[in-house]
Amino acid sequence: MPIAVLGYSKTSSMRQLRFLEKRSNRTDMEFNPGDKLPMKLIVRTAHLDDANAIAPLLLELGYEVDVEQVRSRLQNLLQSSRHVTLLAEVNDLVAGLCLVCNVMHLASAGYAEVLELVVQTSLQRQGIGSLLLRHAQTWAAGQGQFRVRLRSGVHRAEAHRFYERLGYTKSRASY
């Protein structure tokens, strides 16, 4: 049975991206979310050795893949200049992932598309997903793309609210 997805997009101006770049050039960030212990949060690009940490994150999205499948696919992605796999680490452990692609078209200027975004459930609502998306937008601007799109299953209502809070607008449903 096909699953319907909603498309979201966000277009940034050069002025917004310069501001974003100034804020997101600093990838090391410490903060105290509520009454929890301080966390050291960094965003970095993935390495092949990260396959073991990525597989459980994909499971949180509902994708059952084994470590070898992740490693093989990650190896291909790491060789592509049109993709970037960003990882968020909390206290030196991988806690989030954002896979972004530079999509090029003949009929339009193209866009960057967030293909996968996930944060470990126990660490959600602490700014990790927002930080990953800011880095994705900065990467996209470096690729010449000022429009970022993503798709989200219609059953992911919390994710839709998250994207809308960050300025993404629902553009259409697709199948």
C-alpha positions as CSV (number, residue, x, y, z in Angstrom):
1,M,0.0,0.0,0.0
2,P,1.5,3.4,-1.0
3,I,2.2,5.9,1.7
4,A,1.3,9.5,1.0
5,V,3.9,12.1,1.9
6,L,3.7,15.8,2.4
7,G,6.3,18.1,0.7
8,Y,7.8,21.0,2.6
9,S,10.1,23.7,1.3
10,K,12.0,26.7,2.6
11,T,13.6,29.4,0.5
12,S,16.4,31.5,2.0
13,S,17.6,34.8,0.9
14,M,21.4,35.6,0.8
15,R,20.9,37.8,3.9
16,Q,19.2,35.0,5.8
17,L,21.9,32.6,4.8
18,R,24.7,34.9,5.9
19,F,23.1,35.2,9.3
20,L,22.6,31.4,9.3
21,E,26.2,30.9,8.3
22,K,27.4,33.1,11.1
23,R,25.3,31.2,13.6
24,S,26.2,27.7,12.3
25,N,29.9,28.0,11.7
26,R,30.3,27.2,15.3
27,T,29.6,23.5,15.4
28,D,30.6,23.0,19.0
29,M,27.8,24.0,21.4
30,E,27.1,23.3,25.0
31,F,23.7,23.9,26.5
32,N,21.6,22.8,29.4
33,P,18.1,21.5,28.3
34,G,15.9,22.1,31.3
35,D,17.1,20.3,34.4
36,K,19.2,17.7,32.5
37,L,22.9,17.5,32.6
38,P,24.9,19.8,30.2
39,M,25.5,18.2,26.8
40,K,28.4,18.7,24.4
41,L,26.8,18.9,21.0
42,I,28.7,18.9,17.7
43,V,27.7,18.5,14.1
44,R,30.1,16.8,11.7
45,T,30.1,14.9,8.4
46,A,29.8,11.1,8.6
47,H,32.6,8.7,8.1
48,L,32.4,5.1,7.0
49,D,33.1,4.0,10.6
50,D,29.8,5.6,11.6
51,A,27.7,2.8,10.0
52,N,27.2,1.1,13.4
53,A,25.8,4.2,14.9
54,I,23.6,5.1,11.9
55,A,21.7,1.8,11.6
56,P,19.8,2.2,14.9
57,L,18.9,5.8,14.0
58,L,17.3,4.6,10.8
59,L,15.4,2.0,12.8
60,E,13.8,4.9,14.7
61,L,12.4,6.1,11.3
62,G,11.1,2.6,10.7
63,Y,13.8,1.4,8.2
64,E,15.2,-2.0,9.2
65,V,18.7,-2.1,7.6
66,D,21.7,-4.0,8.9
67,V,25.1,-2.4,9.5
68,E,26.6,-3.8,6.3
69,Q,23.8,-2.3,4.2
70,V,24.4,1.1,5.8
71,R,28.1,0.8,5.3
72,S,27.8,0.0,1.6
73,R,25.3,2.8,1.0
74,L,27.3,5.3,3.1
75,Q,30.4,4.4,1.1
76,N,28.6,5.4,-2.1
77,L,27.2,8.6,-0.5
78,L,30.6,9.7,0.8
79,Q,32.0,9.5,-2.8
80,S,29.3,11.8,-4.1
81,S,29.8,15.6,-4.1
82,R,26.1,16.0,-4.5
83,H,25.3,14.5,-1.0
84,V,26.3,15.2,2.5
85,T,25.6,13.1,5.6
86,L,25.6,15.2,8.7
87,L,25.8,13.6,12.2
88,A,25.0,15.2,15.5
89,E,27.0,13.9,18.4
90,V,26.0,14.4,22.0
91,N,28.7,13.7,24.5
92,D,30.7,11.9,21.8
93,L,27.8,9.6,20.8
94,V,25.9,9.9,17.5
95,A,22.4,11.1,18.3
96,G,21.1,12.5,15.0
97,L,21.5,12.3,11.2
98,C,20.6,14.5,8.3
99,L,21.2,13.3,4.7
100,V,21.0,16.1,2.1
101,C,21.2,16.0,-1.7
102,N,21.8,18.7,-4.2
103,V,19.0,18.1,-6.8
104,M,19.7,19.6,-10.2
105,H,17.1,20.0,-13.0
106,L,17.1,21.3,-16.5
107,A,13.8,23.0,-16.1
108,S,14.6,24.9,-12.9
109,A,17.5,26.0,-10.7
110,G,17.0,22.9,-8.6
111,Y,17.1,22.7,-4.8
112,A,18.6,20.8,-1.9
113,E,16.5,18.0,-0.5
114,V,16.7,16.6,3.0
115,L,16.4,12.9,2.3
116,E,16.6,11.7,5.9
117,L,16.4,13.5,9.2
118,V,16.3,11.7,12.6
119,V,17.2,12.4,16.2
120,Q,17.3,9.7,18.8
121,T,13.9,9.7,20.5
122,S,15.2,10.2,24.0
123,L,17.1,13.4,22.8
124,Q,14.4,15.0,20.8
125,R,13.2,18.6,21.6
126,Q,16.6,19.7,22.6
127,G,17.7,21.6,19.5
128,I,19.5,18.8,17.8
129,G,17.2,18.5,14.8
130,S,17.1,22.3,14.3
131,L,20.9,22.4,14.4
132,L,21.2,19.6,11.8
133,L,18.8,21.5,9.5
134,R,20.7,24.8,9.9
135,H,23.9,23.0,8.9
136,A,22.0,21.4,6.0
137,Q,20.8,24.8,4.8
138,T,24.4,26.2,5.0
139,W,25.7,23.2,3.0
140,A,22.9,23.8,0.4
141,A,23.9,27.5,0.1
142,G,27.5,26.4,-0.5
143,Q,26.2,24.2,-3.3
144,G,24.4,27.2,-4.8
145,Q,21.0,26.1,-3.6
146,F,18.8,28.5,-1.7
147,R,15.7,26.3,-1.6
148,V,15.6,23.3,0.7
149,R,12.9,20.7,0.4
150,L,11.9,17.7,2.4
151,R,9.2,15.1,2.5
152,S,7.5,13.7,5.5
153,G,4.9,10.9,5.8
154,V,1.4,12.1,6.5
155,H,1.5,10.0,9.7
156,R,4.3,12.1,11.2
157,A,2.3,15.0,12.6
158,E,4.9,16.0,15.2
159,A,7.5,16.2,12.5
160,H,5.3,18.5,10.4
161,R,4.8,20.9,13.4
162,F,8.6,20.9,13.9
163,Y,9.3,21.8,10.2
164,E,6.6,24.5,10.3
165,R,8.1,26.0,13.5
166,L,11.4,26.3,11.6
167,G,9.8,28.2,8.7
168,Y,9.2,25.4,6.2
169,T,5.8,25.6,4.5
170,K,3.7,22.7,3.3
171,S,3.8,22.8,-0.5
172,R,1.9,19.7,-1.6
173,A,1.0,16.1,-1.0
174,S,2.5,13.4,-3.3
175,Y,2.2,9.7,-3.7
